[in-house]
Amino acid sequence: MHHSDTDDTRNEAISDWRRRAVKEKIAQNESAAESTKATLRTLEIERYDLLEVLNSTSQIMTTLSPEVLSEIFIIACASGPSGSYRVPMQYHIGRVCKAWRRVAWSTPRLWCSVAIRFSEKRYGTQSVLLEEWIKRSGSCPLEITLVQSYSDRTWEPPVDSTLQYLLTTCHRWTKLDTYAFSTLAVALEQNRPQFPILKALYLGIGNVTRMKANRNLKNWTFYSATPQLCSLNVMNWVPGPQLGVNWGGLVELRTTLSFRFRPSLELLALLPSLESLYCNLEDYNSNFNSSSIPAQISLDCLFCLLTGTRN
């Protein structure tokens, strides 16, 4: 029995020694692996730097100035595929090399068109990219397109720092093409921004349920802050004068007129400069008579009138 206990103790000691030896080798292996990874990362960085040097010696980089490259990039972005559902051409250009990215990122005119399809799942990333995009545009005029992912029709971008930041650039907007987000209407009410150079405005449909509940855009108003507005598209809505745009300066209007919503007909008396009117007529009834139409209508500039009906 005594010899058995001694043998067991010896075997345990040998086993512990072997385990320690293997653990030491594992630690050495892991240390060597980390060192190798660090070396590989260093070599990869050096490789990119060498490729950058090689790229700088290419004919296109040595013969074309940054100013010329900027103009080429602007033409490429203007003629390439566009839309809120595509990867912007600016990012394709930036992926080519660091030199191109530096030129693109420092060319404000490349970032004058902002198109974003909001998604609840990607909203955090979109907020960061949107702010970076606008900062790269410098002080250039902006064309803004704000739509919604098809899978998020019950969700809207919140009234948060992203929307507030976007509204700080309203003085640079020349065109706004947006779904009529209720949250955007709230932000307009809270901030009452000015749109001194806005020339075109389109309010589309995002959430159909909300649209039916607010057909007259009663929660929307621009507080007469659109002095240069000449084109308004609210074809899917039945607004009245309360929308608060510069009705007197409109040259083109697309809207729906309802015989049961007199304010929509009252718009006709506010359009002295209108040249083109595209409208849907709805809710017509046999009891309607000319006395329901404002008597002060003056459309002397009108030369294009297209109408349709909707029940």
HUCORDA-V398261 format. One line per field, one symbol per residue. phi: phi as a letter, one per 40 degrees, with the letter a starting at -180 (. if undefined). psi: psi as a letter, one per 40 degrees, with the letter a starting at -180 (. if undefined). burial: b if it has 9 or more other ideal C-beta (glycine too) atoms within 8 Angstrom, else e. A space follows every 50 residues. Layout:
phi=???
psi=???
burial=???
This chain:
phi=.ccccccccccccccccccccccccccccccccccccccccccccccccc ccccccccccccbbcdccddccccccccccdbhccbcdddccccccaccc cccccbbdccbcbbbbbcbccbcdccccccccdccccgbccbbbbbbbcc cbccbbcccbcccccdccbdcbcbabbaccccccccccccbfcbbcbcbb bbbbcbcccccccbdcfccbabffbbcbcbbbbbdcbbcbdccgccdccc bbbbabbbcbbddcccdccbbcccbbbbacbbgcacccbccccdcccabc ccbbbbbabac
psi=dddddddddddddddddddddddddddddddddddddddddddddddddd dddddeeidddddhidddddddddddddeiiiieeihiddddddediddd dddddegdeefehhhhghhddedddddddddddddeebeiiihhhhaiid efeeiihigaddddddeeedeehdhhhiighddddddddddfiigdehdh hhhahchdddddefdefdehiefffgdehehhhfdeigiadedfigddeh dhhhihhheegdddddddeefdehdhhhihhifiieehideehhefhhfd ehehhhiiih.
burial=eeeeeeeeeeeeeeeeeeeeeeeeeeeeeeeeeeeeeeeeeeeeeeeeee bbeebbeeeebeeeeeeebbebbbebbeeeeeeeeeebbbebbbeeeebb bebbeebbebbbbbbbbbbeeebeebbeebbebbebbeebebbbbbbbee ebbeebbeeeebbbbbbebbbbbbbbbbbbbbbbbbbbbeeebebebbbb bbbbebbeebbeebebbeebebeebbebbbbbbbbebbbbbbbbbbbebb bbbbbbbbbebebbbbbbbbbbbbbbbbbbbbeeeeeeeeeeeeeeeebe bbeeeeeeeee
